[in-house]
């Protein structure tokens, strides 16, 4: 697929998980654009798909969303579905879902990855599932005020939810002074990827022309797959590399190594 890096790269910095929405409806023109975008995305990426749901998601959540409070006031949501027969289904769901998150952010919509604390049966009552498909994540969609509510601030630890590990602690292999020009912006974009309870369960192994994403076994465990989180980081890394003028390709790996991005 053709990634609109110049649109999504600033969206990486802008994106924040939000749970308190102002109930403002999404304009029809933006809704249509998102619907077409998701339809095309589903056609281009196999093993996962997304559905845009024009209903308030309040009925699909189990009260408080982990430690971060309830989702309130969102007029719509998107569900991301994986085909559980696919060997890289979790990574694909993360990658595809984050495409939608960044596209929505570029349209000034707020979002929030939620991979647990929702009712899959309630979602399945609103969208069709086929074969061995499973709803792996959802995100509310809507508008928010520029300022966080007091509830959001308190429940997110006044910004702790967006603290990120340093590149020094995440990277091994090639020394920083030997990094090609594209590598640092790609890694900086990847380290900003959202993850369940902000656990950041990835390590980056660097070579002269590649970055391998590995699962960090010491990262906080959760019901949500670490591979789904790594799929989100994969997209961020690719967007950062493309923004820096370096086009590459992904090679899926096995074991704790998730995938390698190589720039030729």
Residue pairs with C-beta under 8 A, 6 or more apart in sequence:
1 41
1 44
1 45
3 99
3 235
3 238
3 239
3 242
5 239
5 242
5 243
6 243
7 102
7 103
7 106
8 102
8 103
8 106
8 239
9 189
9 239
9 240
9 242
9 243
10 106
11 102
11 103
11 105
11 106
12 102
12 189
12 192
12 236
12 239
12 240
13 192
14 105
15 101
15 102
15 105
15 111
15 194
16 110
16 162
17 68
17 111
17 112
17 113
17 161
17 194
18 110
18 111
18 112
18 144
18 148
18 152
19 65
19 68
19 69
19 70
19 71
19 72
19 112
19 140
19 152
20 69
20 71
20 72
20 73
20 144
20 148
20 149
20 151
20 152
21 71
21 72
21 73
21 74
21 75
21 110
21 140
21 142
21 143
21 144
22 73
22 142
22 143
22 144
22 145
23 73
23 75
23 142
24 75
24 142
24 143
25 75
26 34
26 75
26 76
26 109
26 141
26 142
26 143
30 107
30 109
31 52
31 54
31 76
33 107
34 52
34 100
34 103
34 104
34 107
34 141
35 52
37 100
37 103
38 50
38 51
38 52
38 78
38 100
41 50
41 96
41 99
41 100
42 49
42 50
45 92
45 95
45 96
45 99
46 86
46 92
47 82
47 83
47 86
47 88
47 89
47 92
48 80
48 81
48 82
48 83
48 86
48 89
48 92
48 93
48 95
48 96
48 97
49 80
49 81
49 96
50 78
50 79
50 80
50 81
50 96
50 97
50 100
51 78
51 79
51 81
51 127
52 76
52 78
52 141
53 76
53 77
53 78
53 79
53 123
53 126
53 127
54 76
55 76
55 77
55 126
56 74
56 75
56 76
57 71
57 74
57 76
57 77
57 118
57 138
57 140
58 71
58 72
58 74
59 119
59 122
60 77
60 118
60 119
60 122
60 123
60 126
60 138
61 70
61 71
61 114
61 117
61 118
61 119
62 117
62 118
62 119
63 70
63 117
64 70
64 117
65 71
65 112
65 114
65 117
66 116
66 117
66 197
67 155
67 197
68 152
68 155
68 156
68 161
69 151
69 152
69 155
71 112
71 114
71 140
73 142
74 140
74 141
74 142
75 141
75 142
76 140
76 141
76 142
77 138
77 139
77 140
77 141
78 97
78 100
78 104
78 138
78 139
78 141
79 123
79 127
79 135
79 137
79 138
80 93
80 96
80 97
80 100
80 135
80 136
80 137
80 138
80 139
81 93
81 127
81 129
81 133
81 134
81 135
81 136
82 89
82 90
82 92
82 93
82 133
82 134
82 136
83 89
83 131
83 132
83 133
84 132
84 133
84 134
85 131
85 132
86 92
87 252
88 227
88 252
89 136
90 136
90 225
90 227
90 228
90 231
91 227
91 228
91 230
91 231
91 234
91 252
91 258
91 259
92 231
93 136
93 137
93 228
93 231
94 227
94 228
94 229
94 230
94 231
94 232
94 233
94 234
94 235
95 231
95 232
95 234
95 235
96 231
97 113
97 137
97 139
97 231
97 232
98 193
98 194
98 231
98 232
98 235
98 236
99 235
100 139
101 111
101 113
101 139
101 194
102 235
102 239
104 110
104 111
104 139
104 141
105 111
108 143
109 141
109 142
109 143
110 140
110 141
110 142
110 143
110 144
111 139
111 140
111 141
112 139
112 140
113 137
113 139
113 194
113 196
113 232
114 137
114 138
114 139
114 140
115 136
115 137
115 196
115 223
115 224
115 225
115 228
116 196
116 222
116 223
116 224
118 138
120 134
120 135
123 135
123 138
124 135
127 135
129 135
136 225
136 228
137 224
137 228
148 156
160 198
161 198
162 198
163 198
164 191
164 192
164 200
165 191
165 200
167 184
167 187
167 188
167 191
170 187
170 191
170 200
170 202
170 203
170 204
171 187
171 203
171 204
171 205
171 206
172 203
172 204
172 205
172 206
173 205
173 206
173 207
174 183
174 206
174 207
174 208
176 184
178 208
179 206
180 208
180 209
180 246
180 263
181 244
181 245
181 246
182 240
182 241
182 244
182 245
182 246
182 263
183 206
183 211
183 241
185 240
185 241
185 243
185 244
186 211
186 237
186 238
186 240
186 241
186 244
186 246
186 261
187 204
187 211
187 237
187 240
188 240
189 236
189 237
189 239
189 240
189 243
190 202
190 204
190 211
190 213
190 233
190 234
190 236
190 237
190 240
191 200
191 233
192 236
193 200
193 202
193 229
193 232
193 233
193 235
193 236
194 229
194 232
195 201
195 202
195 229
195 232
195 233
196 222
196 224
196 228
196 229
197 220
197 222
199 219
199 220
199 222
199 226
199 229
200 216
200 219
200 229
201 215
201 216
201 219
201 220
201 226
201 229
201 230
202 213
202 214
202 215
202 216
202 219
202 226
202 229
202 230
202 233
202 258
203 213
203 214
203 215
203 216
204 211
204 212
204 213
204 214
205 211
205 212
205 214
205 257
206 212
209 262
209 263
209 264
210 248
210 260
210 261
210 262
210 263
211 237
211 260
211 261
212 253
212 257
212 258
212 259
212 260
212 261
213 230
213 233
213 234
213 237
213 257
213 258
213 259
213 260
213 261
214 256
214 257
214 258
215 226
215 227
215 230
215 256
215 258
216 226
217 256
219 226
227 258
230 258
230 259
231 258
234 250
234 258
234 259
234 261
237 261
238 248
238 250
238 261
241 247
241 248
241 261
241 263
246 263
247 263
248 261
248 262
248 263
248 264
249 261
249 262
249 264
250 259
250 260
250 261
251 259
251 260
251 261
251 262
252 258
252 259
253 259
253 260
